[in-house]
Amino acid sequence: MSDALTPGEALRALAAESTLQIPGAPHALAGRMIEQQGYPAAYLSGAALSAGVLGMPDVGLFTLTELVQQATYLTQSVNLPLLVDADTGFGDAINVERTVIELEAAGVAAIQLEDQQLPKRCGHLSGKTLVTAEDMCHKIRAAVATRCDESLVIIARTDARGVDGWDAAVDRARQYIDAGADWIFPEALADADEFRRFAETINAPLVANMTEFGKSPLLAYDELAQFGYAAVLYPVTLLRITMKAIEMALAVIGVDGTQSELLDVMQTRQELYDLLGYDDYEDRDRSYFSGE
């Protein structure tokens, strides 16, 4: 991010140039690698925070304080715009005010709010219930009114496709835009044609969720870019890969009694130190003691 731009300005500028591929960062070290690999932005998923950090299902159990802390770890570790999944905003419109205040202070570029009722569920599971479109609009208006930087991106996610159908999702998206939402996130669209038609119907930047094992097909980035989506999310991909690798490693160690066969698939000590900027820490430490 340019020092001359706020996080929201940086995100908007990037999205104006091309469709963004945005991996989910389950922790700060993964965020560093996302940046190292040249991705333009990172995403903090509520599902990844719930599962990867707290060991809990994605049913709205983490607190605003826990979300802000994790967002802060990421914004302090990477020089990328960070999009944050704030679930339902932790309450009604007044609660959304504090959510925006805290996350904006943490340095995020975008805040995502969804229209589910508590207890919420993963967007690709059945059994979801929604707040009224009017109540969601109250939250969006609160978020827009509260942000200090007008470039902070307010993303409105609607789960209506899986609850009330296509027409309801389109109708809610239009209402959310009228309430002030900057970007729209249509959750759990059924097929490529629905992704295409949604982009043709809604006149706002759109977010496509390419989460695995869900209700939506895993469409290629080029196809979604051709449809005109502003961003493509891979929210839990890195966490899933990590957990499967851990499962495999534990099995090998249990059978072999040693990890020696796993060395070729490990990040080396030096690679970890390079990612962490270890030498820079040592150089600064020496300079403090030498008086330079």
N, C-alpha and C positions, 0 to 999 in steps of 0.2 A: 504494500500500500504506500502511496506517496504521502510524505509528511504533510503536503499541502491539502490533502483530502481527508474528510472525515470517513469513518468506516462505511457509512451509508453511501456517501458520494462515490467511494471507490467501487463498491458493489454495483451501483447503478451504471457507472462508467464502463465497467467490464461487461455487464449484461447488454449494454447498448452496442457493443462491438460484435458479440457472438453469443451463442447459447453456451451456458456454463455447465461443465461437469463438476459436480460438488460431492465428494465423498464424505461420509460421516466419520467424525473423529471420536472414538470411544474414550480417548484420554489425550493428554497433551503431547506425549511422545509420538502417538499416531499423527497428531496434527503437524508435528515437525516433519514427519516423513511425507505427508500430503504436500506440504510446502516444498520439500526437497525435490519431489517428483514433478513439480511444475504445475500443479492444479491451481486454479485461480481463487478458490474459496474453500471453506470447510463448513461442515454442518454438525451441530450438536443435537443428536436425536434423543428424544425423551425415552424411547425404547432402549437405546444403547446405555443411557445413563441408569435407567431402572435396572437393567439386567447386568451390565458390565461393571458398574461401580457398586450398586447396592444389592445385587443378587435378588431382585424382586421383579415380578411381572409388570408389564406396562399398563397399569390400571390407575394411574394418577396418584401414586403413593409418595413420590419424592416431593420435597418442599421447595418453595421459592429460594430459600437460603442455599439449599444444596445445588440447585440449578445455577444460581449466580456464582457460587464458588467454582463449579466446574467450568462455566463460561470464562471466568477470570483466569483460571489456569491456562485455558486455550489462548485467550487474547494476549496474555503475557508471554506466551511461548512462540507464537507464530505472527508473521507479518502479513496475514491474509484476512479478508473480510470473513466474519463468522456469522452464520445464520443459526438462530437458536429456536428450538421447538419448545414453546412455553405452554404446551397443552391447552387447557381451557382458561389460562390466565390466572389460575388459583382462586377463582371466585367470580363475583359479579364485576360490574364496571369499575367500582371503586378499588377492588383488588387488582384489576388490570392496570390502574394508574400506578400502583406501587411496583407491579411487575415491570412495567416499562421504565420507571425511574431507576430501578436497581440494575436491570440489564443494560440500559443505555450507559449507566455509570461504569459498568464492567467493560465497555468498549465494543459491544456487538454491532454488527452492520444491519441485521434484520431480526425481527421478532415474529414468530409464527403463532397464531391463535387459531383454535379449532372450535367447531360448533357442536361438540358432543356435550351431553350431560354427564355429571359425575354419578356413579363411578364410570369413568371413561374406559374404553377398550382399545386395543390395537386397531388401527384403521382398516385392517384386512381380515378382521374377525367378524362373525355375525353377532347379533344381539346388541348392537349399538343403539342408543337413543340420542335425540338431538334436542338442544334448546330451540326456542322459536327463532326464526330469522330476525325478528325484532330485538330479542335479547342479545343476539350476536352482534347486531348493528350497534347496540349500546356499547358493547365492549370495544368494537372497532373505533367508534367515535371517541371513547375514553383514551384509547391508545394514541390516536392521532393528536388529540388535544394535549396529551401529557408530554410527548416527546419534545426535548429541547432542540434537537437538530431535525429540521424538516426532511432531511435526506434519509433519516433512519427508516428502513423499509418495513412497513407493516404488512405481513402476509396473512391473509385470511384463508384458512383451510375449511373446506366443506366436506363432510362425510355423508352428504345427502344421497349420493348415487347409490350407496349400498343399503340405504334405509327407505327412502321415498322415491327413488328412481331418477332417471336422467333429467327430466324436465324440472324436477325440484332442485337438482344440483345447479342447473343453469340459472334458474330463477334466483336462488340464493346468491350465486356468484354476482349477478347483476346488482342485487340489493347491497352486497358487501362493498362493491365498487362505489356505489352511490354514498355509502356511509363513510368512505374515505380510505378503504384498503388500497394499498399500492400494487400488490401482486395477489394472484389467486392460486390456490393449491387445491385442485380437484382430486380428492382421495378415492382410490380403488375404482378407477374407470375399468371397464370390462375388456376392451380390446383396442387394437390400433385405430379402428374407425372412430371409436368414441374419443380417443385422444385427438385425432384430427378434427373432428366436428366441434369439439369443445374449443379448440384454438380458433376455428373459423367463426364461432359464435360469440365468444367473449373478447371484448376489446380491452385487454389488460395483459401485462406480463404474466405468464403462467409457469407454474412449477410442476414437473412430472416426477412422480415417486416411483423409482425402479427398485423397490424392495423385493427380496427374494421370497419365494414360497407363499406369495399372496394372491390376491384376486386379479391383479393386473399382469399382463404378459410383460416379459423383459424385452422391451423394444430397444433397438440400437440407437445410440446417440445421434447418428446422422439422420435417422428417420424423424426423431423428435425435433431436431434442429430444423429440418425441412418443414415440419408442421408449424414452427414458429415459437416453440417454448423458450422461455428466458433461462430456465435452469433445469438440470436433470440431477436428481438426488440419488445417492447410493447410501442410504442412511445407516444400515446395519451390516453392510458387506464386510468391512474390516473386522468387526467383532466376531461375525460368524466364522471367518477364515481363521482368526486367532484361536477361537475356542476349539475348532476342529484340529488345529495343529497341536494344541495342548493335549487334547484327548489322545492323539497319535503318539506324542512324546511320552506321556505317562504309560501307555501300553508297552512301548519299546523298553523303557527303563524297567518296568515291572517284569518283563520276560527276560531281558538280557542282563539285568543287574548293572548296567552301565549306559551312559548317554553317548558313548564314543561313536556309534553309528549315526548319530543325529548331527554331528558337527557340520557336515556339508550343507545342511538346511538351516543352520543358525545364523543370526546376525553376530558377527565377530565382536570381540571387545573393542577393537579399534573403530569399527563401524558405529557402534553405540556411542563411543566417546566423540566421534566426529559429529554425529547427529545432535548430541548434547552440547557441543561447543566446549568440551572439557578443557582444551588447551587455553581457550580464552579466559576461563575462570582462573587457571593457574597463573597466567600472565598477569592478570589484574591483582591477584593475591600477592605476587612477588613485588609488583609496583608499589603496593601500599606499604610494604615493609621496607622497601628501599628508599621511599620518599620521593620517587619519580612522579 
